[in-house]
Amino acid sequence: MSRSTFDWLFLLSLTALGFVLTETGRAGPALPLLLGGLTLLKGRWIIDRFMGLAHAAGWLRAAVLGWLLLVLAGLAFAFRPTF
């Protein structure tokens, strides 16, 4: 199996896992944290493998990862529960 095929299957399985967790509702109140973690893992995988930043300068990888964390924080803030 080629590396690209493995990467695609890995990302597809993480997407399927997120779908199953969402549709079954078994994760309960931890669902947003689990989905955020899956998104972070998928984003990191894409940054390293598909964008080719695995061997790039540290500041460049940190900038792209920081952008991803900023987007996730913005989503968490936008969809926070209001009591």
mmCIF file of the N, C-alpha and C atoms, coordinates in Angstrom:
data_MODEL
# 
_entry.id   MODEL 
# 
loop_
_atom_site.group_PDB 
_atom_site.id 
_atom_site.type_symbol 
_atom_site.label_atom_id 
_atom_site.label_alt_id 
_atom_site.label_comp_id 
_atom_site.label_asym_id 
_atom_site.label_entity_id 
_atom_site.label_seq_id 
_atom_site.pdbx_PDB_ins_code 
_atom_site.Cartn_x 
_atom_site.Cartn_y 
_atom_site.Cartn_z 
_atom_site.occupancy 
_atom_site.B_iso_or_equiv 
_atom_site.pdbx_formal_charge 
_atom_site.auth_seq_id 
_atom_site.auth_comp_id 
_atom_site.auth_asym_id 
_atom_site.auth_atom_id 
_atom_site.pdbx_PDB_model_num 
ATOM 1   N N  . MET A 1 1  ? 0.852   -1.169 0.000  1.00 0.00 ? 1  MET A N  1 
ATOM 2   C CA . MET A 1 1  ? 0.000   0.000  0.000  1.00 0.00 ? 1  MET A CA 1 
ATOM 3   C C  . MET A 1 1  ? 0.899   1.233  0.000  1.00 0.00 ? 1  MET A C  1 
ATOM 4   N N  . SER A 1 2  ? 0.555   2.169  -0.862 1.00 0.00 ? 2  SER A N  1 
ATOM 5   C CA . SER A 1 2  ? 1.369   3.377  -0.946 1.00 0.00 ? 2  SER A CA 1 
ATOM 6   C C  . SER A 1 2  ? 1.082   4.292  0.242  1.00 0.00 ? 2  SER A C  1 
ATOM 7   N N  . ARG A 1 3  ? 1.984   5.206  0.455  1.00 0.00 ? 3  ARG A N  1 
ATOM 8   C CA . ARG A 1 3  ? 1.846   6.143  1.568  1.00 0.00 ? 3  ARG A CA 1 
ATOM 9   C C  . ARG A 1 3  ? 0.607   7.019  1.407  1.00 0.00 ? 3  ARG A C  1 
ATOM 10  N N  . SER A 1 4  ? 0.351   7.452  0.193  1.00 0.00 ? 4  SER A N  1 
ATOM 11  C CA . SER A 1 4  ? -0.820  8.288  -0.051 1.00 0.00 ? 4  SER A CA 1 
ATOM 12  C C  . SER A 1 4  ? -2.111  7.537  0.238  1.00 0.00 ? 4  SER A C  1 
ATOM 13  N N  . THR A 1 5  ? -2.161  6.271  -0.137 1.00 0.00 ? 5  THR A N  1 
ATOM 14  C CA . THR A 1 5  ? -3.344  5.460  0.138  1.00 0.00 ? 5  THR A CA 1 
ATOM 15  C C  . THR A 1 5  ? -3.523  5.287  1.636  1.00 0.00 ? 5  THR A C  1 
ATOM 16  N N  . PHE A 1 6  ? -2.438  5.031  2.352  1.00 0.00 ? 6  PHE A N  1 
ATOM 17  C CA . PHE A 1 6  ? -2.519  4.897  3.800  1.00 0.00 ? 6  PHE A CA 1 
ATOM 18  C C  . PHE A 1 6  ? -3.003  6.195  4.445  1.00 0.00 ? 6  PHE A C  1 
ATOM 19  N N  . ASP A 1 7  ? -2.445  7.310  4.001  1.00 0.00 ? 7  ASP A N  1 
ATOM 20  C CA . ASP A 1 7  ? -2.859  8.604  4.554  1.00 0.00 ? 7  ASP A CA 1 
ATOM 21  C C  . ASP A 1 7  ? -4.345  8.839  4.316  1.00 0.00 ? 7  ASP A C  1 
ATOM 22  N N  . TRP A 1 8  ? -4.799  8.550  3.110  1.00 0.00 ? 8  TRP A N  1 
ATOM 23  C CA . TRP A 1 8  ? -6.206  8.742  2.781  1.00 0.00 ? 8  TRP A CA 1 
ATOM 24  C C  . TRP A 1 8  ? -7.094  7.841  3.639  1.00 0.00 ? 8  TRP A C  1 
ATOM 25  N N  . LEU A 1 9  ? -6.718  6.580  3.792  1.00 0.00 ? 9  LEU A N  1 
ATOM 26  C CA . LEU A 1 9  ? -7.514  5.660  4.607  1.00 0.00 ? 9  LEU A CA 1 
ATOM 27  C C  . LEU A 1 9  ? -7.514  6.072  6.077  1.00 0.00 ? 9  LEU A C  1 
ATOM 28  N N  . PHE A 1 10 ? -6.392  6.574  6.566  1.00 0.00 ? 10 PHE A N  1 
ATOM 29  C CA . PHE A 1 10 ? -6.313  7.034  7.949  1.00 0.00 ? 10 PHE A CA 1 
ATOM 30  C C  . PHE A 1 10 ? -7.249  8.218  8.178  1.00 0.00 ? 10 PHE A C  1 
ATOM 31  N N  . LEU A 1 11 ? -7.210  9.198  7.284  1.00 0.00 ? 11 LEU A N  1 
ATOM 32  C CA . LEU A 1 11 ? -8.090  10.362 7.416  1.00 0.00 ? 11 LEU A CA 1 
ATOM 33  C C  . LEU A 1 11 ? -9.554  9.963  7.246  1.00 0.00 ? 11 LEU A C  1 
ATOM 34  N N  . LEU A 1 12 ? -9.817  9.038  6.360  1.00 0.00 ? 12 LEU A N  1 
ATOM 35  C CA . LEU A 1 12 ? -11.182 8.554  6.165  1.00 0.00 ? 12 LEU A CA 1 
ATOM 36  C C  . LEU A 1 12 ? -11.693 7.845  7.414  1.00 0.00 ? 12 LEU A C  1 
ATOM 37  N N  . SER A 1 13 ? -10.832 7.057  8.052  1.00 0.00 ? 13 SER A N  1 
ATOM 38  C CA . SER A 1 13 ? -11.257 6.355  9.267  1.00 0.00 ? 13 SER A CA 1 
ATOM 39  C C  . SER A 1 13 ? -11.510 7.334  10.413 1.00 0.00 ? 13 SER A C  1 
ATOM 40  N N  . LEU A 1 14 ? -10.711 8.387  10.526 1.00 0.00 ? 14 LEU A N  1 
ATOM 41  C CA . LEU A 1 14 ? -10.966 9.396  11.555 1.00 0.00 ? 14 LEU A CA 1 
ATOM 42  C C  . LEU A 1 14 ? -12.275 10.132 11.293 1.00 0.00 ? 14 LEU A C  1 
ATOM 43  N N  . THR A 1 15 ? -12.565 10.398 10.029 1.00 0.00 ? 15 THR A N  1 
ATOM 44  C CA . THR A 1 15 ? -13.829 11.036 9.680  1.00 0.00 ? 15 THR A CA 1 
ATOM 45  C C  . THR A 1 15 ? -14.993 10.120 10.019 1.00 0.00 ? 15 THR A C  1 
ATOM 46  N N  . ALA A 1 16 ? -14.872 8.832  9.699  1.00 0.00 ? 16 ALA A N  1 
ATOM 47  C CA . ALA A 1 16 ? -15.929 7.872  10.021 1.00 0.00 ? 16 ALA A CA 1 
ATOM 48  C C  . ALA A 1 16 ? -16.113 7.756  11.531 1.00 0.00 ? 16 ALA A C  1 
ATOM 49  N N  . LEU A 1 17 ? -15.029 7.774  12.276 1.00 0.00 ? 17 LEU A N  1 
ATOM 50  C CA . LEU A 1 17 ? -15.122 7.712  13.735 1.00 0.00 ? 17 LEU A CA 1 
ATOM 51  C C  . LEU A 1 17 ? -15.872 8.923  14.275 1.00 0.00 ? 17 LEU A C  1 
ATOM 52  N N  . GLY A 1 18 ? -15.577 10.095 13.757 1.00 0.00 ? 18 GLY A N  1 
ATOM 53  C CA . GLY A 1 18 ? -16.294 11.302 14.170 1.00 0.00 ? 18 GLY A CA 1 
ATOM 54  C C  . GLY A 1 18 ? -17.775 11.217 13.844 1.00 0.00 ? 18 GLY A C  1 
ATOM 55  N N  . PHE A 1 19 ? -18.090 10.663 12.685 1.00 0.00 ? 19 PHE A N  1 
ATOM 56  C CA . PHE A 1 19 ? -19.485 10.500 12.298 1.00 0.00 ? 19 PHE A CA 1 
ATOM 57  C C  . PHE A 1 19 ? -20.205 9.537  13.235 1.00 0.00 ? 19 PHE A C  1 
ATOM 58  N N  . VAL A 1 20 ? -19.574 8.417  13.538 1.00 0.00 ? 20 VAL A N  1 
ATOM 59  C CA . VAL A 1 20 ? -20.191 7.424  14.421 1.00 0.00 ? 20 VAL A CA 1 
ATOM 60  C C  . VAL A 1 20 ? -20.382 7.997  15.818 1.00 0.00 ? 20 VAL A C  1 
ATOM 61  N N  . LEU A 1 21 ? -19.382 8.694  16.327 1.00 0.00 ? 21 LEU A N  1 
ATOM 62  C CA . LEU A 1 21 ? -19.520 9.308  17.652 1.00 0.00 ? 21 LEU A CA 1 
ATOM 63  C C  . LEU A 1 21 ? -20.664 10.314 17.690 1.00 0.00 ? 21 LEU A C  1 
ATOM 64  N N  . THR A 1 22 ? -20.812 11.070 16.623 1.00 0.00 ? 22 THR A N  1 
ATOM 65  C CA . THR A 1 22 ? -21.858 12.085 16.576 1.00 0.00 ? 22 THR A CA 1 
ATOM 66  C C  . THR A 1 22 ? -23.240 11.452 16.450 1.00 0.00 ? 22 THR A C  1 
ATOM 67  N N  . GLU A 1 23 ? -23.377 10.472 15.584 1.00 0.00 ? 23 GLU A N  1 
ATOM 68  C CA . GLU A 1 23 ? -24.685 9.890  15.314 1.00 0.00 ? 23 GLU A CA 1 
ATOM 69  C C  . GLU A 1 23 ? -25.181 8.974  16.424 1.00 0.00 ? 23 GLU A C  1 
ATOM 70  N N  . THR A 1 24 ? -24.278 8.276  17.096 1.00 0.00 ? 24 THR A N  1 
ATOM 71  C CA . THR A 1 24 ? -24.724 7.365  18.150 1.00 0.00 ? 24 THR A CA 1 
ATOM 72  C C  . THR A 1 24 ? -24.978 8.086  19.458 1.00 0.00 ? 24 THR A C  1 
ATOM 73  N N  . GLY A 1 25 ? -24.310 9.193  19.671 1.00 0.00 ? 25 GLY A N  1 
ATOM 74  C CA . GLY A 1 25 ? -24.501 9.953  20.902 1.00 0.00 ? 25 GLY A CA 1 
ATOM 75  C C  . GLY A 1 25 ? -23.919 9.273  22.131 1.00 0.00 ? 25 GLY A C  1 
ATOM 76  N N  . ARG A 1 26 ? -23.076 8.301  21.942 1.00 0.00 ? 26 ARG A N  1 
ATOM 77  C CA . ARG A 1 26 ? -22.504 7.565  23.074 1.00 0.00 ? 26 ARG A CA 1 
ATOM 78  C C  . ARG A 1 26 ? -21.413 8.324  23.801 1.00 0.00 ? 26 ARG A C  1 
ATOM 79  N N  . ALA A 1 27 ? -20.878 9.352  23.176 1.00 0.00 ? 27 ALA A N  1 
ATOM 80  C CA . ALA A 1 27 ? -19.788 10.100 23.800 1.00 0.00 ? 27 ALA A CA 1 
ATOM 81  C C  . ALA A 1 27 ? -20.301 11.045 24.880 1.00 0.00 ? 27 ALA A C  1 
ATOM 82  N N  . GLY A 1 28 ? -21.572 11.372 24.820 1.00 0.00 ? 28 GLY A N  1 
ATOM 83  C CA . GLY A 1 28 ? -22.171 12.232 25.838 1.00 0.00 ? 28 GLY A CA 1 
ATOM 84  C C  . GLY A 1 28 ? -21.583 13.633 25.845 1.00 0.00 ? 28 GLY A C  1 
ATOM 85  N N  . PRO A 1 29 ? -21.377 14.165 27.044 1.00 0.00 ? 29 PRO A N  1 
ATOM 86  C CA . PRO A 1 29 ? -20.889 15.542 27.132 1.00 0.00 ? 29 PRO A CA 1 
ATOM 87  C C  . PRO A 1 29 ? -19.444 15.704 26.670 1.00 0.00 ? 29 PRO A C  1 
ATOM 88  N N  . ALA A 1 30 ? -18.723 14.620 26.514 1.00 0.00 ? 30 ALA A N  1 
ATOM 89  C CA . ALA A 1 30 ? -17.335 14.708 26.057 1.00 0.00 ? 30 ALA A CA 1 
ATOM 90  C C  . ALA A 1 30 ? -17.236 14.798 24.534 1.00 0.00 ? 30 ALA A C  1 
ATOM 91  N N  . LEU A 1 31 ? -18.363 14.774 23.845 1.00 0.00 ? 31 LEU A N  1 
ATOM 92  C CA . LEU A 1 31 ? -18.356 14.774 22.381 1.00 0.00 ? 31 LEU A CA 1 
ATOM 93  C C  . LEU A 1 31 ? -17.602 15.970 21.784 1.00 0.00 ? 31 LEU A C  1 
ATOM 94  N N  . PRO A 1 32 ? -17.821 17.205 22.239 1.00 0.00 ? 32 PRO A N  1 
ATOM 95  C CA . PRO A 1 32 ? -17.067 18.317 21.641 1.00 0.00 ? 32 PRO A CA 1 
ATOM 96  C C  . PRO A 1 32 ? -15.552 18.170 21.806 1.00 0.00 ? 32 PRO A C  1 
ATOM 97  N N  . LEU A 1 33 ? -15.128 17.660 22.943 1.00 0.00 ? 33 LEU A N  1 
ATOM 98  C CA . LEU A 1 33 ? -13.681 17.462 23.144 1.00 0.00 ? 33 LEU A CA 1 
ATOM 99  C C  . LEU A 1 33 ? -13.139 16.361 22.235 1.00 0.00 ? 33 LEU A C  1 
ATOM 100 N N  . LEU A 1 34 ? -13.893 15.296 22.081 1.00 0.00 ? 34 LEU A N  1 
ATOM 101 C CA . LEU A 1 34 ? -13.459 14.207 21.196 1.00 0.00 ? 34 LEU A CA 1 
ATOM 102 C C  . LEU A 1 34 ? -13.401 14.665 19.750 1.00 0.00 ? 34 LEU A C  1 
ATOM 103 N N  . LEU A 1 35 ? -14.422 15.389 19.314 1.00 0.00 ? 35 LEU A N  1 
ATOM 104 C CA . LEU A 1 35 ? -14.424 15.880 17.935 1.00 0.00 ? 35 LEU A CA 1 
ATOM 105 C C  . LEU A 1 35 ? -13.320 16.907 17.707 1.00 0.00 ? 35 LEU A C  1 
ATOM 106 N N  . GLY A 1 36 ? -13.071 17.753 18.700 1.00 0.00 ? 36 GLY A N  1 
ATOM 107 C CA . GLY A 1 36 ? -11.965 18.703 18.587 1.00 0.00 ? 36 GLY A CA 1 
ATOM 108 C C  . GLY A 1 36 ? -10.621 17.999 18.509 1.00 0.00 ? 36 GLY A C  1 
ATOM 109 N N  . GLY A 1 37 ? -10.468 16.945 19.303 1.00 0.00 ? 37 GLY A N  1 
ATOM 110 C CA . GLY A 1 37 ? -9.237  16.163 19.255 1.00 0.00 ? 37 GLY A CA 1 
ATOM 111 C C  . GLY A 1 37 ? -9.046  15.470 17.918 1.00 0.00 ? 37 GLY A C  1 
ATOM 112 N N  . LEU A 1 38 ? -10.129 14.913 17.384 1.00 0.00 ? 38 LEU A N  1 
ATOM 113 C CA . LEU A 1 38 ? -10.045 14.282 16.063 1.00 0.00 ? 38 LEU A CA 1 
ATOM 114 C C  . LEU A 1 38 ? -9.690  15.308 14.994 1.00 0.00 ? 38 LEU A C  1 
ATOM 115 N N  . THR A 1 39 ? -10.280 16.483 15.089 1.00 0.00 ? 39 THR A N  1 
ATOM 116 C CA . THR A 1 39 ? -9.992  17.541 14.125 1.00 0.00 ? 39 THR A CA 1 
ATOM 117 C C  . THR A 1 39 ? -8.539  17.989 14.226 1.00 0.00 ? 39 THR A C  1 
ATOM 118 N N  . LEU A 1 40 ? -8.050  18.107 15.435 1.00 0.00 ? 40 LEU A N  1 
ATOM 119 C CA . LEU A 1 40 ? -6.649  18.493 15.631 1.00 0.00 ? 40 LEU A CA 1 
ATOM 120 C C  . LEU A 1 40 ? -5.709  17.427 15.070 1.00 0.00 ? 40 LEU A C  1 
ATOM 121 N N  . LEU A 1 41 ? -6.024  16.166 15.311 1.00 0.00 ? 41 LEU A N  1 
ATOM 122 C CA . LEU A 1 41 ? -5.200  15.074 14.787 1.00 0.00 ? 41 LEU A CA 1 
ATOM 123 C C  . LEU A 1 41 ? -5.216  15.055 13.264 1.00 0.00 ? 41 LEU A C  1 
ATOM 124 N N  . LYS A 1 42 ? -6.396  15.210 12.680 1.00 0.00 ? 42 LYS A N  1 
ATOM 125 C CA . LYS A 1 42 ? -6.491  15.234 11.224 1.00 0.00 ? 42 LYS A CA 1 
ATOM 126 C C  . LYS A 1 42 ? -5.757  16.442 10.651 1.00 0.00 ? 42 LYS A C  1 
ATOM 127 N N  . GLY A 1 43 ? -5.915  17.592 11.281 1.00 0.00 ? 43 GLY A N  1 
ATOM 128 C CA . GLY A 1 43 ? -5.234  18.787 10.797 1.00 0.00 ? 43 GLY A CA 1 
ATOM 129 C C  . GLY A 1 43 ? -3.727  18.651 10.869 1.00 0.00 ? 43 GLY A C  1 
ATOM 130 N N  . ARG A 1 44 ? -3.245  18.100 11.956 1.00 0.00 ? 44 ARG A N  1 
ATOM 131 C CA . ARG A 1 44 ? -1.792  17.888 12.106 1.00 0.00 ? 44 ARG A CA 1 
ATOM 132 C C  . ARG A 1 44 ? -1.281  16.920 11.051 1.00 0.00 ? 44 ARG A C  1 
ATOM 133 N N  . TRP A 1 45 ? -2.053  15.890 10.776 1.00 0.00 ? 45 TRP A N  1 
ATOM 134 C CA . TRP A 1 45 ? -1.675  14.900 9.765  1.00 0.00 ? 45 TRP A CA 1 
ATOM 135 C C  . TRP A 1 45 ? -1.598  15.566 8.387  1.00 0.00 ? 45 TRP A C  1 
ATOM 136 N N  . ILE A 1 46 ? -2.566  16.392 8.081  1.00 0.00 ? 46 ILE A N  1 
ATOM 137 C CA . ILE A 1 46 ? -2.579  17.084 6.790  1.00 0.00 ? 46 ILE A CA 1 
ATOM 138 C C  . ILE A 1 46 ? -1.418  18.066 6.694  1.00 0.00 ? 46 ILE A C  1 
ATOM 139 N N  . ILE A 1 47 ? -1.148  18.780 7.783  1.00 0.00 ? 47 ILE A N  1 
ATOM 140 C CA . ILE A 1 47 ? -0.032  19.724 7.798  1.00 0.00 ? 47 ILE A CA 1 
ATOM 141 C C  . ILE A 1 47 ? 1.283   19.003 7.527  1.00 0.00 ? 47 ILE A C  1 
ATOM 142 N N  . ASP A 1 48 ? 1.488   17.877 8.188  1.00 0.00 ? 48 ASP A N  1 
ATOM 143 C CA . ASP A 1 48 ? 2.759   17.159 8.038  1.00 0.00 ? 48 ASP A CA 1 
ATOM 144 C C  . ASP A 1 48 ? 2.873   16.426 6.713  1.00 0.00 ? 48 ASP A C  1 
ATOM 145 N N  . ARG A 1 49 ? 1.826   15.725 6.325  1.00 0.00 ? 49 ARG A N  1 
ATOM 146 C CA . ARG A 1 49 ? 1.922   14.842 5.164  1.00 0.00 ? 49 ARG A CA 1 
ATOM 147 C C  . ARG A 1 49 ? 1.574   15.526 3.850  1.00 0.00 ? 49 ARG A C  1 
ATOM 148 N N  . PHE A 1 50 ? 0.406   16.159 3.781  1.00 0.00 ? 50 PHE A N  1 
ATOM 149 C CA . PHE A 1 50 ? -0.042  16.687 2.499  1.00 0.00 ? 50 PHE A CA 1 
ATOM 150 C C  . PHE A 1 50 ? 0.551   18.055 2.182  1.00 0.00 ? 50 PHE A C  1 
ATOM 151 N N  . MET A 1 51 ? 0.756   18.869 3.202  1.00 0.00 ? 51 MET A N  1 
ATOM 152 C CA . MET A 1 51 ? 1.362   20.176 2.973  1.00 0.00 ? 51 MET A CA 1 
ATOM 153 C C  . MET A 1 51 ? 2.887   20.079 2.957  1.00 0.00 ? 51 MET A C  1 
ATOM 154 N N  . GLY A 1 52 ? 3.411   18.942 3.354  1.00 0.00 ? 52 GLY A N  1 
ATOM 155 C CA . GLY A 1 52 ? 4.849   18.716 3.298  1.00 0.00 ? 52 GLY A CA 1 
ATOM 156 C C  . GLY A 1 52 ? 5.647   19.497 4.317  1.00 0.00 ? 52 GLY A C  1 
ATOM 157 N N  . LEU A 1 53 ? 5.056   19.800 5.467  1.00 0.00 ? 53 LEU A N  1 
ATOM 158 C CA . LEU A 1 53 ? 5.760   20.598 6.459  1.00 0.00 ? 53 LEU A CA 1 
ATOM 159 C C  . LEU A 1 53 ? 6.431   19.754 7.543  1.00 0.00 ? 53 LEU A C  1 
ATOM 160 N N  . ALA A 1 54 ? 6.488   18.454 7.357  1.00 0.00 ? 54 ALA A N  1 
ATOM 161 C CA . ALA A 1 54 ? 7.092   17.594 8.368  1.00 0.00 ? 54 ALA A CA 1 
ATOM 162 C C  . ALA A 1 54 ? 8.575   17.926 8.571  1.00 0.00 ? 54 ALA A C  1 
ATOM 163 N N  . HIS A 1 55 ? 9.235   18.353 7.521  1.00 0.00 ? 55 HIS A N  1 
ATOM 164 C CA . HIS A 1 55 ? 10.663  18.659 7.612  1.00 0.00 ? 55 HIS A CA 1 
ATOM 165 C C  . HIS A 1 55 ? 10.940  20.146 7.397  1.00 0.00 ? 55 HIS A C  1 
ATOM 166 N N  . ALA A 1 56 ? 9.917   20.961 7.528  1.00 0.00 ? 56 ALA A N  1 
ATOM 167 C CA . ALA A 1 56 ? 10.076  22.406 7.354  1.00 0.00 ? 56 ALA A CA 1 
ATOM 168 C C  . ALA A 1 56 ? 10.625  23.026 8.636  1.00 0.00 ? 56 ALA A C  1 
ATOM 169 N N  . ALA A 1 57 ? 10.927  24.297 8.540  1.00 0.00 ? 57 ALA A N  1 
ATOM 170 C CA . ALA A 1 57 ? 11.437  25.027 9.704  1.00 0.00 ? 57 ALA A CA 1 
ATOM 171 C C  . ALA A 1 57 ? 10.385  25.022 10.814 1.00 0.00 ? 57 ALA A C  1 
ATOM 172 N N  . GLY A 1 58 ? 10.858  24.989 12.038 1.00 0.00 ? 58 GLY A N  1 
ATOM 173 C CA . GLY A 1 58 ? 9.964   24.913 13.181 1.00 0.00 ? 58 GLY A CA 1 
ATOM 174 C C  . GLY A 1 58 ? 8.979   26.054 13.276 1.00 0.00 ? 58 GLY A C  1 
ATOM 175 N N  . TRP A 1 59 ? 9.426   27.267 12.924 1.00 0.00 ? 59 TRP A N  1 
ATOM 176 C CA . TRP A 1 59 ? 8.536   28.418 13.017 1.00 0.00 ? 59 TRP A CA 1 
ATOM 177 C C  . TRP A 1 59 ? 7.390   28.309 12.023 1.00 0.00 ? 59 TRP A C  1 
ATOM 178 N N  . LEU A 1 60 ? 7.647   27.696 10.861 1.00 0.00 ? 60 LEU A N  1 
ATOM 179 C CA . LEU A 1 60 ? 6.601   27.564 9.850  1.00 0.00 ? 60 LEU A CA 1 
ATOM 180 C C  . LEU A 1 60 ? 5.547   26.546 10.299 1.00 0.00 ? 60 LEU A C  1 
ATOM 181 N N  . ARG A 1 61 ? 6.013   25.437 10.818 1.00 0.00 ? 61 ARG A N  1 
ATOM 182 C CA . ARG A 1 61 ? 5.077   24.428 11.339 1.00 0.00 ? 61 ARG A CA 1 
ATOM 183 C C  . ARG A 1 61 ? 4.278   24.999 12.503 1.00 0.00 ? 61 ARG A C  1 
ATOM 184 N N  . ALA A 1 62 ? 4.937   25.758 13.373 1.00 0.00 ? 62 ALA A N  1 
ATOM 185 C CA . ALA A 1 62 ? 4.250   26.352 14.519 1.00 0.00 ? 62 ALA A CA 1 
ATOM 186 C C  . ALA A 1 62 ? 3.209   27.371 14.065 1.00 0.00 ? 62 ALA A C  1 
ATOM 187 N N  . ALA A 1 63 ? 3.503   28.134 13.021 1.00 0.00 ? 63 ALA A N  1 
ATOM 188 C CA . ALA A 1 63 ? 2.549   29.117 12.520 1.00 0.00 ? 63 ALA A CA 1 
ATOM 189 C C  . ALA A 1 63 ? 1.301   28.447 11.960 1.00 0.00 ? 63 ALA A C  1 
ATOM 190 N N  . VAL A 1 64 ? 1.483   27.387 11.200 1.00 0.00 ? 64 VAL A N  1 
ATOM 191 C CA . VAL A 1 64 ? 0.340   26.697 10.611 1.00 0.00 ? 64 VAL A CA 1 
ATOM 192 C C  . VAL A 1 64 ? -0.463  25.973 11.695 1.00 0.00 ? 64 VAL A C  1 
ATOM 193 N N  . LEU A 1 65 ? 0.225   25.351 12.637 1.00 0.00 ? 65 LEU A N  1 
ATOM 194 C CA . LEU A 1 65 ? -0.472  24.682 13.733 1.00 0.00 ? 65 LEU A CA 1 
ATOM 195 C C  . LEU A 1 65 ? -1.178  25.710 14.622 1.00 0.00 ? 65 LEU A C  1 
ATOM 196 N N  . GLY A 1 66 ? -0.575  26.856 14.828 1.00 0.00 ? 66 GLY A N  1 
ATOM 197 C CA . GLY A 1 66 ? -1.210  27.924 15.593 1.00 0.00 ? 66 GLY A CA 1 
ATOM 198 C C  . GLY A 1 66 ? -2.481  28.409 14.922 1.00 0.00 ? 66 GLY A C  1 
ATOM 199 N N  . TRP A 1 67 ? -2.452  28.508 13.588 1.00 0.00 ? 67 TRP A N  1 
ATOM 200 C CA . TRP A 1 67 ? -3.654  28.887 12.858 1.00 0.00 ? 67 TRP A CA 1 
ATOM 201 C C  . TRP A 1 67 ? -4.762  27.867 13.085 1.00 0.00 ? 67 TRP A C  1 
ATOM 202 N N  . LEU A 1 68 ? -4.412  26.584 13.035 1.00 0.00 ? 68 LEU A N  1 
ATOM 203 C CA . LEU A 1 68 ? -5.396  25.525 13.264 1.00 0.00 ? 68 LEU A CA 1 
ATOM 204 C C  . LEU A 1 68 ? -5.975  25.619 14.673 1.00 0.00 ? 68 LEU A C  1 
ATOM 205 N N  . LEU A 1 69 ? -5.129  25.832 15.646 1.00 0.00 ? 69 LEU A N  1 
ATOM 206 C CA . LEU A 1 69 ? -5.611  25.969 17.025 1.00 0.00 ? 69 LEU A CA 1 
ATOM 207 C C  . LEU A 1 69 ? -6.484  27.204 17.191 1.00 0.00 ? 69 LEU A C  1 
ATOM 208 N N  . LEU A 1 70 ? -6.149  28.278 16.502 1.00 0.00 ? 70 LEU A N  1 
ATOM 209 C CA . LEU A 1 70 ? -6.961  29.486 16.554 1.00 0.00 ? 70 LEU A CA 1 
ATOM 210 C C  . LEU A 1 70 ? -8.351  29.247 15.961 1.00 0.00 ? 70 LEU A C  1 
ATOM 211 N N  . VAL A 1 71 ? -8.420  28.533 14.867 1.00 0.00 ? 71 VAL A N  1 
ATOM 212 C CA . VAL A 1 71 ? -9.712  28.202 14.256 1.00 0.00 ? 71 VAL A CA 1 
ATOM 213 C C  . VAL A 1 71 ? -10.528 27.322 15.197 1.00 0.00 ? 71 VAL A C  1 
ATOM 214 N N  . LEU A 1 72 ? -9.899  26.310 15.790 1.00 0.00 ? 72 LEU A N  1 
ATOM 215 C CA . LEU A 1 72 ? -10.615 25.436 16.727 1.00 0.00 ? 72 LEU A CA 1 
ATOM 216 C C  . LEU A 1 72 ? -11.087 26.210 17.951 1.00 0.00 ? 72 LEU A C  1 
ATOM 217 N N  . ALA A 1 73 ? -10.273 27.121 18.456 1.00 0.00 ? 73 ALA A N  1 
ATOM 218 C CA . ALA A 1 73 ? -10.686 27.931 19.598 1.00 0.00 ? 73 ALA A CA 1 
ATOM 219 C C  . ALA A 1 73 ? -11.855 28.840 19.226 1.00 0.00 ? 73 ALA A C  1 
ATOM 220 N N  . GLY A 1 74 ? -11.829 29.391 18.028 1.00 0.00 ? 74 GLY A N  1 
ATOM 221 C CA . GLY A 1 74 ? -12.938 30.219 17.569 1.00 0.00 ? 74 GLY A CA 1 
ATOM 222 C C  . GLY A 1 74 ? -14.233 29.424 17.455 1.00 0.00 ? 74 GLY A C  1 
ATOM 223 N N  . LEU A 1 75 ? -14.143 28.211 16.958 1.00 0.00 ? 75 LEU A N  1 
ATOM 224 C CA . LEU A 1 75 ? -15.329 27.356 16.874 1.00 0.00 ? 75 LEU A CA 1 
ATOM 225 C C  . LEU A 1 75 ? -15.833 26.972 18.259 1.00 0.00 ? 75 LEU A C  1 
ATOM 226 N N  . ALA A 1 76 ? -14.916 26.667 19.154 1.00 0.00 ? 76 ALA A N  1 
ATOM 227 C CA . ALA A 1 76 ? -15.321 26.315 20.519 1.00 0.00 ? 76 ALA A CA 1 
ATOM 228 C C  . ALA A 1 76 ? -16.012 27.499 21.187 1.00 0.00 ? 76 ALA A C  1 
ATOM 229 N N  . PHE A 1 77 ? -15.512 28.696 20.946 1.00 0.00 ? 77 PHE A N  1 
ATOM 230 C CA . PHE A 1 77 ? -16.129 29.886 21.530 1.00 0.00 ? 77 PHE A CA 1 
ATOM 231 C C  . PHE A 1 77 ? -17.507 30.147 20.915 1.00 0.00 ? 77 PHE A C  1 
ATOM 232 N N  . ALA A 1 78 ? -17.606 29.981 19.602 1.00 0.00 ? 78 ALA A N  1 
ATOM 233 C CA . ALA A 1 78 ? -18.867 30.259 18.905 1.00 0.00 ? 78 ALA A CA 1 
ATOM 234 C C  . ALA A 1 78 ? -19.972 29.279 19.315 1.00 0.00 ? 78 ALA A C  1 
ATOM 235 N N  . PHE A 1 79 ? -19.604 28.041 19.595 1.00 0.00 ? 79 PHE A N  1 
ATOM 236 C CA . PHE A 1 79 ? -20.608 27.023 19.912 1.00 0.00 ? 79 PHE A CA 1 
ATOM 237 C C  . PHE A 1 79 ? -20.585 26.631 21.385 1.00 0.00 ? 79 PHE A C  1 
ATOM 238 N N  . ARG A 1 80 ? -20.097 27.518 22.236 1.00 0.00 ? 80 ARG A N  1 
ATOM 239 C CA . ARG A 1 80 ? -20.064 27.216 23.663 1.00 0.00 ? 80 ARG A CA 1 
ATOM 240 C C  . ARG A 1 80 ? -21.491 27.175 24.205 1.00 0.00 ? 80 ARG A C  1 
ATOM 241 N N  . PRO A 1 81 ? -21.720 26.361 25.194 1.00 0.00 ? 81 PRO A N  1 
ATOM 242 C CA . PRO A 1 81 ? -23.070 26.315 25.786 1.00 0.00 ? 81 PRO A CA 1 
ATOM 243 C C  . PRO A 1 81 ? -23.346 27.595 26.574 1.00 0.00 ? 81 PRO A C  1 
ATOM 244 N N  . THR A 1 82 ? -24.538 28.082 26.425 1.00 0.00 ? 82 THR A N  1 
ATOM 245 C CA . THR A 1 82 ? -24.951 29.253 27.201 1.00 0.00 ? 82 THR A CA 1 
ATOM 246 C C  . THR A 1 82 ? -25.996 28.812 28.209 1.00 0.00 ? 82 THR A C  1 
ATOM 247 N N  . PHE A 1 83 ? -25.810 29.198 29.416 1.00 0.00 ? 83 PHE A N  1 
ATOM 248 C CA . PHE A 1 83 ? -26.713 28.765 30.490 1.00 0.00 ? 83 PHE A CA 1 
ATOM 249 C C  . PHE A 1 83 ? -27.594 29.896 30.925 1.00 0.00 ? 83 PHE A C  1 
# 
